[in-house]
Structures are given as C-alpha cells and as structure tokens.
Amino acid sequence: MSGSDHTKHDKPAVGACRLPTSVAPGGGVGQAQRAAGGVGQARRAVDAIWRIESPRLIAGLTRIVRDVGLAEDLAQDALVAALEQWPQSGVPDRPGAWLMATAKHRAIDWLRRRSMSERRHVELARRLEREQDESPDLDAVIDDQIGDDLLALVFMTCHPVLSTEARVALTLRLFGGLTTQEIARAFLVREATVAQRIVRAKRTLAEARVEFELPEPSSLTDRLGSVLEVIYLVFNEGYAATAGEHWMRPALCEDALRLGRILACLLSKESEVHGLVALMEIQASRMRARVRPDGEPVLLLDQDRTRWDRLLIPRGLAALGRAEALARGALGPYALQAAIAACHARARTAAMTDWARIAALYDALVQIAPSPVVALNRAVAVAMAYGPQAGLELVEALADEPALRTYHLLPSVRGDLLERLGRSGEARVQFERAAALTHNARERALLVARADACGSS
C-alpha cells in the first residue's frame, strides 16, 4: 500500500467505456493540418496520434509476426514514413489505418526476405497480402481484434519472467506509448539505462518463448496481478516520488490512469481492475491540494478540500461501486484501498473522516494482503480512531521488521505519534532519522521542518 496518504503525510460517462480511437476523420486534424501546412504542426500531430495509435499498432503487428521486438521496429518504420510524408501530404483522415497499412507492407517485405529459409513465412506473407486487398477498411479490421490484441500485449509486457523494472519500462514503452527519454526523465534514471532494460526485456521474452496470447482462465488472476502491480507502481511513483526535487510527478499518474482505464474497458468483469482504477481516480483527485504554489508538500489533514477534483471523485466512487458489485462482498486489495480512499473523499472536512471505518478496512486488508507497509498504515488509522498511544504500540511492534529498516515513513509515523503524545524530544530524533532516510528533497525539507518545530516547542 505504498503511496498512501496515511503514511505519506498526507464529465465523463462513468458507465460507458470506449477504447481510445484514431483522430476523427474529415474535419479533424487532417484538414486543419492541410490548411496550416506547417512542419512543426505536423510533427505535433504525429506525436499526438502516435501516443494514441502505437499500442494498437504494436499489438496488431505482434499478433502477425509473433515477435514484439520486430513489431515495434515495424511500427517505428511506419512512424518514420509518417514524419516524412505527412508534413507535405497532410495527416490522413484515418491515421491509424494508414500507419497499420504501412507497417503491414514492411512486415510483408520482411517475411519475403525470410521466405527462402522458412516456408511458413511465405504463407503468412501471402495471407497478409490477401488481407490488404480484401480489407480496404483497415480501421474496422483493427477494431475487430484490438481488444484481445491489447490485452495480449499488456500481459506480455508484464510477464512474470521479467523483473519489475523491466516490466514497468516495457509497459510504458509499448502499451503506454512513451519514449525512452520520457520514461528515463520520469524515473530519474539515465536514458541508456532504460534503453538497456527494454532491450533485455525483449530478449528475455524471446528466449523464454513467451507467447503473444491471453492467459488461460486458470492463470488469469495471477497474471492480472502482475499487470495491476505495474500500473500501480507507475501511479505511486507519480503520486509520491521516491527521489528528486519534486513531491509529485503528475504525468506518471496520468499515464497510469490512462492505462488503468483502458484495462477496465478490456476486462470489464474483473473487480480488482475497477478497484485499482477507483483507487487511482480518488487519489489523483487530491493532487492539486497536495502541494503549495512553491512546491512544498501539504499533509492530508491540512489540505484545502475545495481544491480536490470534483470530477475525479465521482468517477472513482463509480468505479468502486462496479468493483464492489463484481466482488459480491469479497473485495480484493485494490478495492479495499479504494474504499479507504473513498472514506476521505466523502468527508467534507478532515474532522468528519470516519477513522473507525478506515481502521476496520485496514483490518480486512491486512488479512488478505499482509505486509509491513499495510501494517504501518493500519497503525496510523488506529491512532486517528482510538488515540496516538494505541497507534504507537502497533508501530513499536514493527520496529524490527527488516523490510522497514530503511523505510523513512516508519520513523516519520513514530515521530508524529510521539509529538502528539507530548514527547517532543523523542519525536525530533525520529523526524531527523526519517529526513536522513528519504531520497525526496521536498519530503526531506518537510521532515527537517517538523524536527525543528519539535526542538523549539
């Protein structure tokens, strides 16, 4: 439950669901671009279209060539062709179909080059040529299979054979449409490091002979857990950055929300998918209130709730309702965390927060998803519901947990509870320890300020 505000100090139609589609034909980007005729505008149009179309394109190509690395190369070739042609000819009315047709031509050329050594490539190339001739409406062809193709792609990029870092990078690259540079900037690592992770991930998938297919029903739950974990890791890094100069990185939250919403469309009968979307929508609703204009963090109980996003909250509550209906009373970890977030969203003031219910929800969460971090969050909820001493006793029981040894929020929570009990000297030591452990500059400044406040009280 990392990223929770408990330890982190801190008009869309909700029933309908549509996958992202191509830019509108006719009077949309195509005509506007032709009228403007600017290369810079064309590049911006291509970039926007690529972000929408690239997952669909790579997924469809992977189904054809059965190699995700080759599929991305073919998609990139189509992108290069678009950058060369569209500034002069204008953006086509159906850019997704144009990109797919161009990429398919390149796939046919590649299969022909391989045909002398492998007969199956000859047959596949012929089949693709027949599809090109018989299916002029490529948008319809893409849409017919896009759901299964996108699902197969995300299950591949989040395959358990890959490390967590590789899954995150590959998913953002192929399913999220981000560039290597964007991923590196978001996670404060070198671009070469991200590029190496992506290359190694593709090689690992090839060597492990991971198939481009949907998981069997018997393994869907476990495989889905890996996908949801990746999306939530991306969201959390945006919501509460582990390092750097900024308290949050909103672009990562937006990317995770976009991926979550797409997944909810594709797996509309899975409770935990809606639970994750609900959690992210509600958490994201607080983002404007979590920082001051100068970038300094604002703790949850100190936030101006009038600045919470009143569009995201109903979306989150609606998604939670769908999760609860599908779960039939047996909520999973993400839906439980969303229910906790909903308690805050429904409270008009901090004083109106139903901390007893939050503590009870954490009791349920610790039963189905036990972890030291969940236990720490539960201790905070108990302290808010039943007093700081009750919470401190639970925190002290976690003092020897190996997983929390360098986790800065353990001494931060302990310091907060000690301060509330009037033990300022001990609280100061804990805040100083927390400041030394965190890698985020904004959070460090906040903890140092709290330590100084203890010393002067």
C-alpha positions in Angstrom: 0.0 0.0 0.0 2.9 2.3 -0.6 1.9 5.8 -1.6 -1.0 6.1 0.9 -1.6 9.5 2.4 -1.8 7.8 5.8 2.0 7.3 5.8 2.8 9.7 3.0 1.8 12.6 5.3 -0.6 13.2 3.6 -17.9 14.9 -17.0 -17.1 11.6 -18.4 -19.9 9.0 -18.5 -18.7 6.6 -15.8 -20.8 3.7 -17.0 -19.9 3.8 -20.7 -16.5 2.6 -21.9 -14.7 3.2 -25.1 -11.1 2.4 -26.1 -9.0 5.3 -27.4 -9.7 5.7 -31.1 -8.0 7.4 -34.0 -8.2 11.1 -34.6 -11.6 12.0 -36.1 -11.7 11.8 -39.8 -12.7 14.5 -42.3 -12.9 17.9 -40.5 -10.4 17.0 -37.8 -6.6 17.0 -37.7 -6.3 16.1 -41.4 -8.0 19.2 -42.7 -6.5 21.5 -40.1 -3.0 20.3 -40.9 -3.5 20.7 -44.6 -4.7 24.3 -44.0 -1.8 25.2 -41.8 0.9 23.3 -43.8 3.5 23.7 -41.0 6.1 21.1 -40.4 6.1 21.8 -36.7 2.3 21.4 -36.5 2.6 18.2 -38.5 5.2 16.8 -36.0 2.9 17.7 -33.1 0.0 15.9 -34.8 2.1 12.8 -35.5 3.3 12.8 -31.9 -0.3 13.0 -30.6 -1.5 10.3 -33.0 1.4 8.1 -32.2 0.6 8.2 -28.5 -2.9 7.0 -29.2 -2.2 4.5 -32.0 1.1 2.9 -31.1 -0.2 0.4 -28.6 -2.9 -0.8 -31.1 -0.3 -0.8 -33.9 2.3 -2.8 -32.0 -0.3 -5.2 -30.6 -1.7 -5.9 -34.0 1.8 -6.4 -35.5 2.9 -8.6 -32.7 -0.1 -10.9 -33.5 1.1 -11.1 -37.1 4.9 -11.5 -36.7 4.8 -13.1 -33.2 7.8 -11.0 -32.1 7.2 -7.9 -30.0 10.7 -6.5 -30.8 10.2 -6.8 -34.5 6.6 -5.5 -34.2 7.9 -2.3 -32.5 10.6 -1.9 -35.2 7.9 -2.2 -37.9 5.7 0.3 -36.1 8.7 2.7 -35.8 9.3 2.4 -39.6 5.7 3.4 -40.2 6.2 6.4 -37.8 9.3 7.5 -39.8 7.3 7.2 -43.0 4.6 9.4 -41.4 7.1 12.0 -40.4 8.5 12.1 -43.9 5.2 12.2 -45.8 2.5 13.9 -43.6 4.1 17.4 -43.5 3.7 17.5 -47.3 0.6 15.4 -47.9 -1.3 16.3 -44.7 -2.4 13.9 -41.9 -4.7 11.3 -43.5 -8.3 11.1 -42.4 -7.7 7.7 -40.8 -4.1 7.9 -39.5 -4.3 4.6 -37.6 -5.3 2.7 -40.7 -2.5 4.5 -42.7 0.1 3.5 -40.1 -1.1 -0.1 -40.0 -1.2 -0.4 -43.7 2.4 1.0 -44.0 3.6 -1.3 -41.2 1.9 -4.3 -42.8 3.7 -3.6 -46.1 7.0 -3.6 -44.2 6.0 -6.8 -42.5 5.3 -8.4 -45.9 8.7 -7.3 -47.1 10.4 -8.7 -44.0 8.5 -12.0 -44.4 9.6 -12.2 -48.1 13.2 -11.8 -47.1 12.8 -14.6 -44.7 10.8 -16.8 -47.1 13.7 -18.6 -48.7 14.6 -20.2 -45.4 11.2 -20.7 -43.8 8.1 -21.8 -45.8 5.7 -20.7 -43.1 6.8 -17.1 -43.8 5.8 -17.5 -47.4 2.2 -18.5 -46.5 2.0 -15.7 -43.9 3.1 -13.1 -46.4 0.5 -14.3 -48.9 -2.2 -14.2 -46.3 -1.3 -10.6 -45.3 -1.3 -9.5 -49.0 -4.8 -11.0 -49.3 -5.9 -9.2 -46.2 -4.6 -5.9 -47.7 -6.5 -6.5 -50.9 -9.7 -7.7 -49.3 -10.0 -5.3 -46.4 -9.7 -1.7 -47.5 -11.4 -0.6 -44.2 -8.4 -1.3 -42.0 -9.9 0.7 -39.1 -12.7 -1.9 -39.0 -10.2 -4.7 -39.2 -8.1 -3.2 -36.3 -11.1 -2.6 -34.2 -12.4 -6.2 -34.6 -9.3 -7.6 -32.8 -7.9 -4.6 -30.9 -9.3 -5.7 -27.5 -7.7 -9.1 -27.5 -4.5 -7.8 -29.1 -4.1 -5.0 -26.5 -4.8 -7.5 -23.7 -2.2 -9.9 -25.1 0.3 -7.1 -25.3 -0.1 -5.9 -21.8 0.1 -9.5 -20.4 3.3 -9.9 -22.4 4.9 -6.7 -21.2 4.0 -7.6 -17.6 5.0 -11.2 -17.8 6.4 -12.6 -14.5 9.6 -13.7 -16.3 10.6 -10.1 -16.4 12.0 -8.1 -13.5 9.7 -5.4 -12.0 11.9 -2.6 -13.5 11.8 -4.3 -17.0 8.0 -4.7 -16.8 7.5 -1.1 -15.9 9.8 0.2 -18.7 8.4 -2.2 -21.4 4.8 -1.5 -20.5 5.2 2.3 -20.6 7.1 2.0 -23.9 4.8 -0.4 -25.8 1.4 -0.1 -24.0 1.8 3.5 -22.8 3.4 4.9 -26.0 6.1 6.8 -24.0 9.6 7.4 -25.5 12.7 6.0 -23.8 13.6 9.6 -22.9 10.2 10.3 -21.3 10.5 7.1 -19.1 14.0 8.0 -18.1 13.0 11.5 -17.1 10.0 10.3 -15.2 12.0 7.9 -13.1 15.2 10.0 -12.8 17.4 7.4 -14.4 19.8 7.6 -17.4 18.2 7.1 -20.8 20.7 4.4 -21.6 19.6 2.5 -18.5 16.0 2.5 -19.6 17.0 1.5 -23.2 19.0 -1.4 -21.8 16.1 -2.6 -19.7 13.8 -2.6 -22.7 16.3 -4.4 -24.9 16.9 -7.0 -22.3 13.2 -7.4 -21.6 12.6 -8.1 -25.3 15.4 -10.6 -25.4 14.2 -12.3 -22.2 10.7 -12.7 -23.7 12.1 -14.2 -26.9 14.5 -16.6 -25.1 11.6 -17.7 -22.8 9.4 -18.2 -25.8 6.6 -16.1 -24.2 3.6 -16.4 -26.5 1.5 -13.5 -27.6 -1.8 -14.7 -26.2 -4.3 -14.3 -23.5 -3.6 -16.3 -20.3 -5.6 -19.4 -19.6 -8.5 -18.8 -17.2 -6.8 -20.8 -14.5 -3.8 -18.4 -14.5 -5.7 -15.2 -15.3 -5.8 -14.0 -11.6 -2.1 -14.4 -11.0 -1.1 -12.9 -14.4 -3.5 -10.0 -13.9 -2.0 -9.3 -10.5 1.4 -8.6 -12.2 -0.3 -6.2 -14.7 -2.1 -4.3 -11.9 1.1 -4.1 -9.9 3.0 -2.5 -12.7 0.3 0.1 -13.3 0.1 1.0 -9.6 3.8 1.2 -9.3 3.8 3.8 -12.1 1.0 5.7 -10.4 2.7 5.7 -7.0 5.9 7.0 -8.4 4.0 9.9 -9.8 1.9 10.4 -6.7 4.7 10.3 -4.2 8.1 10.4 -5.9 10.7 8.3 -4.2 13.5 10.7 -5.2 14.3 14.0 -6.9 13.3 17.6 -6.3 9.6 17.3 -6.8 7.0 15.9 -4.4 4.9 14.5 -7.3 5.2 13.8 -11.0 1.7 14.2 -12.3 2.5 13.0 -15.8 3.2 9.5 -14.4 -0.2 9.5 -12.6 -1.9 10.5 -15.8 -0.1 7.7 -17.7 -1.1 5.1 -15.1 -4.7 6.3 -15.1 -4.9 6.1 -18.9 -3.6 2.5 -18.8 -5.9 1.6 -16.0 -9.0 3.0 -17.8 -8.1 1.1 -20.9 -7.7 -2.1 -18.9 -11.0 -1.6 -17.2 -12.6 -1.4 -20.7 -10.9 -4.6 -21.8 -11.5 -6.6 -18.6 -14.8 -5.1 -17.5 -15.8 -8.1 -15.4 -12.7 -8.1 -13.2 -13.4 -6.5 -9.8 -9.8 -5.7 -9.0 -9.3 -3.8 -12.3 -12.1 -1.4 -11.3 -10.8 -1.3 -7.8 -7.4 -0.1 -9.0 -9.0 2.5 -11.3 -11.2 3.7 -8.4 -8.1 4.0 -6.1 -6.1 6.0 -8.7 -9.1 8.2 -9.6 -9.7 9.1 -5.9 -6.0 9.6 -5.0 -5.5 11.7 -8.1 -8.4 13.9 -7.1 -6.2 15.3 -4.3 -3.2 16.2 -6.4 -3.8 19.9 -6.7 -4.2 20.2 -2.9 -1.1 18.2 -2.1 1.4 21.0 -2.9 1.6 24.7 -2.3 2.4 27.1 -5.2 6.1 26.9 -4.2 6.0 23.1 -4.5 6.1 22.4 -0.7 4.0 19.3 0.4 0.7 19.7 2.2 -0.3 16.9 4.5 -3.6 15.2 4.1 -5.3 16.6 7.2 -4.1 20.2 6.2 -5.3 20.1 2.6 -7.9 22.5 1.3 -10.6 20.1 0.2 -12.3 22.6 -2.0 -9.3 22.1 -4.3 -10.0 18.4 -4.6 -11.1 17.5 -8.1 -14.9 17.1 -8.1 -14.9 15.3 -11.5 -12.4 12.6 -10.5 -14.1 11.7 -7.2 -17.4 10.7 -8.7 -15.5 8.7 -11.3 -13.6 6.9 -8.6 -16.7 6.2 -6.5 -18.5 4.8 -9.6 -15.5 2.5 -10.3 -15.6 1.4 -6.7 -19.3 0.6 -7.0 -18.5 -1.6 -10.0 -15.7 -3.3 -8.1 -18.0 -4.0 -5.1 -20.8 -5.3 -7.3 -18.5 -7.7 -9.1 -16.8 -8.8 -5.9 -20.0 -9.8 -4.2 -18.7 -8.8 -0.8 -15.2 -10.3 -1.2 -13.2 -7.2 -2.0 -9.6 -7.6 -3.2 -6.6 -5.5 -2.1 -7.1 -2.6 -4.6 -10.8 -2.4 -4.0 -10.2 -2.2 -0.2 -7.6 0.5 -0.6 -10.1 2.4 -2.9 -12.8 2.0 -0.1 -10.3 3.6 2.3 -9.6 6.4 -0.1 -13.4 6.9 -0.5 -13.7 7.5 3.2 -11.5 10.5 2.8 -13.3 11.6 -0.4 -16.7 11.6 1.3 -15.5 13.6 4.3 -16.3 17.2 3.8 -13.7 18.2 6.4 -10.8 16.3 8.0 -12.7 16.2 11.3 -15.5 14.3 9.6 -13.3 11.5 8.5 -14.6 8.1 9.6 -11.4 6.8 11.0 -13.0 3.8 12.7 -14.2 2.5 9.4 -10.8 3.1 7.8 -9.2 1.1 10.6 -11.7 -1.7 10.0 -10.9 -1.7 6.3 -7.2 -1.9 7.1 -8.0 -4.9 9.4 -9.6 -6.6 6.3 -6.7 -5.5 4.1 -4.0 -6.9 6.4 -5.8 -10.3 6.4 -5.7 -10.7 2.6 -2.6 -8.7 1.7 -0.4 -8.7 4.8 2.8 -6.6 4.6 4.7 -4.4 7.0 3.7 -1.3 5.0 0.0 -2.2 5.3 0.5 -2.8 9.0 2.1 0.7 9.3 -0.8 2.3 7.6 -3.2 0.4 9.8 -1.3 1.7 12.9 -1.9 5.3 11.6 -5.6 4.7 11.2 -5.9 3.1 14.7 -4.1 6.2 16.1 -6.5 8.5 14.4 -9.5 6.5 15.5 -8.5 5.5 19.1 -5.6 7.7 20.1 -1.9 8.1 19.5 -0.9 5.6 22.2 -2.9 2.8 20.6 -1.2 3.6 17.3 2.3 3.9 18.8 2.1 0.4 20.3 1.4 -1.0 16.9 4.2 1.0 15.4 6.7 -0.2 18.0 5.8 -3.8 17.2 7.1 -3.1 13.6 10.4 -1.7 14.7 12.4 -4.8 13.9 10.8 -5.6 10.6 13.6 -6.0 8.1 11.6 -4.5 5.2 11.1 -1.3 7.2 14.7 -0.9 8.4 15.4 1.8 5.8 11.8 2.9 5.2 11.7 6.5 6.1 8.0 6.5 6.9 8.4 4.3 9.9 10.3 6.9 11.9 8.1 9.6 10.4 5.0 8.0 11.7 6.6 7.3 15.1 7.7 10.9 15.3 4.2 12.1 14.6 2.7 9.9 17.3 5.4 10.9 19.8 4.8 14.5 19.1 1.0 14.1 19.6 1.8 12.5 23.0 3.9 15.4 24.0 7.2 13.6 23.8 8.9 16.3 21.6 12.5 15.3 22.2 11.9 11.8 21.1 9.8 13.0 18.2 12.6 15.2 17.0 15.0 12.3 16.8 12.5 10.3 14.8 11.9 13.1 12.3 15.6 13.6 11.8 16.1 9.9 11.2 13.2 10.0 8.6 14.8 13.0 6.9 18.1 11.2 6.6 16.4 8.1 5.0 14.2 9.8 2.4 15.6 10.5 -1.1 13.0 13.1 -2.0 14.2 16.7 -1.4 10.7 18.1 -0.7 9.9 15.4 1.8 13.3 15.9 3.5 12.6 19.6 3.9 9.2 18.8 5.4 10.7 16.3 7.9 13.5 18.7 8.9 11.0 21.4 9.5 8.9 19.1 11.7 12.1 18.1 13.6 13.0 21.8 14.1 9.4 22.5 15.4 9.8 19.8 18.0 13.1 21.4 19.2 11.6 24.8 19.6 8.4 23.6 21.4 
